[in-house]
Amino acid sequence: MSTKQDIASFSLRIALSAGFLSAVASRLGLWGSRSSGWQNFVHYTAQTNSFLPKSFAPSLAVVATIAELSFGLLLLVGFRTSIVAVCAAGLTLLFSIAMAFSFGLKEPLDYSAFAFSAGAFLLSSIPAHKWSIDQILKK
């Protein structure tokens, strides 16, 4: 890959990581007064998954948070990048579809949820990831 492609790949990996980590930080109150908070996130999870019983929301919120934290950290350091990116793309695609079902198509488009998923799918298709643990382990 050219240097330009390496920089684009690295930038995409870091941007996706930051998106996941920022969302987790917000629901855990780490953004201070700008945080959404855990209870608001559980409520939003119930709204987004309106086709499921509300009693599922706390469990879904925990699973989503663990997945997003894991994906964010693994993408940040570039470990198993292609596999993690596919998983991240799948999660965000499911999230996008749930948003579209529960709120209409405008909501996931406004929040760039489909674009986030597409970016993760794109990252998964890149054969080598410079400036990553993957690159170190290849040597």
Secondary structure, DSSP 8 states (H G I E B T S, - for coil): --HHHHHHHHHHHHHHHHHHHHHHHHHTTTTGGG---HHHHHHHHHHHTTTS-GGGHHHHHHHHHHHHHHHHHHHHHTSSHHHHHHHHHHHHHHHHHHHHHHH-THHHHHTTHHHHHHHHHHHHT-S--SSSHHHHHH-
